[in-house]
């Protein structure tokens, strides 16, 4: 009964944990790393085809984004998550596959001109669609029996529509252990979705620490703060450009703006235009409306009860096609532009920054976390210029941060969540935070709550039954980023993954009818005879 820490160790993205218990091998999350990587992550220690199932906390790509890669390497188990997360993954994994394929093609055009080797995307649309078929939607607060000795329960984490903390009970050799994975813990009093639900008992806890070393600035009224930014920017003839995560933060911004418009908090600009320039955000907004019963908070439900849609209003324009997107910047009338990605490192937001950053009358308003090394982080830290599509753009626009708006709990919220346990867990593992955040939260858990706590590095292995470290890994710093996805290598890796999956299939057929086993043996030998070189 062991856990191995793979990703989001002393880093914010790439969440992934590998567990072995009761004869099963499974993952909790399988996320993509976003932004620069500072520490090398160890690989999952078994072939993907040997993994029996995956538990998924929520749909954000840093938690779900490598599931199609897992599928491409032979994984065919179920992926258990909440209903809303399953629906969001349906659009987000397809979008991620599209981005991987588009960026690979763009790099290959440059590579061909330079006479360099081509690369392949880390996965394609077929892998994403195969992954989506494996998603199994589950309700909140209901025991899900995965096997006779493993059962789980999803609890609302208040971070994103469908987000969950996951309680996992495992029984092995007559002994049971419970481990809680916090997922991303939500900030209280956010629009639309409910506050995080606290848990009260666990043997072990794996918790996030994104804001483990700092507090959100207190804001009494988000709508007033946002209205002031819009009013000031429009009065000087500029656009308000909001880099926003397509799923979650965009819907919150629409919630605020609906109220601003309904209460006429911006004067002199009529039914000003608000453009959501993200096909993914448009689809996600529809999913938000579909899951209101299990996920919306009391205030949002009260608005719905009055027959008002809380995230739509007059003047809202949805931009889906490339032509729609291009037309936005030819319209000189002041407007609010909400576009992805939220950290400005990809997507249509880059076009809007190119057209608006150099204009002193405009405002770039940041409403979410900006990872180290991203253009968004550079802008919020005062960069005088940024490079967009190879062109240096002068930063003349006003750079603002809407204080207090975050989908993550701050240090106070994290300590409240951790302090809700009625009895100290045997061990708390602090993950999903930059180096300082991890260390500060670990220290506070030890000194203030008197918990046994530590922040593991990738490759650390812990025996959950015995309560001891099997391996305490040291950090491996990445010195140089190199592309390791040459076309031939990528195709060979898929072949190797297929071989691992074949071995898994053979093992699963142990004890089968002799006639079927003989048939399978003949087919394998025939294939080997054809390809043995």
Secondary structure by P-SEA (a helix, b strand, c coil): cccccccccccccbbbbbbbcccbbbbccbbbbcccccbbbbccccccccccbbbbcccccccccaaaaaaaaccbbbbbbcaaaaaaaacaaaaaaaaaaaaaaaaaaaaaaaccbbbbccccaaaaaaaaaabbbbbcccccccccccccccccccccccccbbbbbbbcccbbbbbbbbcccccccccccccbbbbccccbbbbbcccccccccccccaaaaaaaaaaaaaaaccccccccccccaaaaaaaaaaaaaaacccccccbbbbbbccaaaaaaaaaaaaaccccccaaaaaaaaacccccccccbbbbccaaaaaaccccccbbbbbbccccccccaaaaaaaacccccccccccccccccccaaaaaaacccccccccbbbbcccbbbbcccccccccaaaaaaaaacccccccbbbbccccaaaaaaaaaaaacccccbbbbbcccbbbbcccccccccccccccccccccccaaaaaaaaaaaaaaaaaaaaaaaccccaaaaaaaaaaaaaaaaaccc
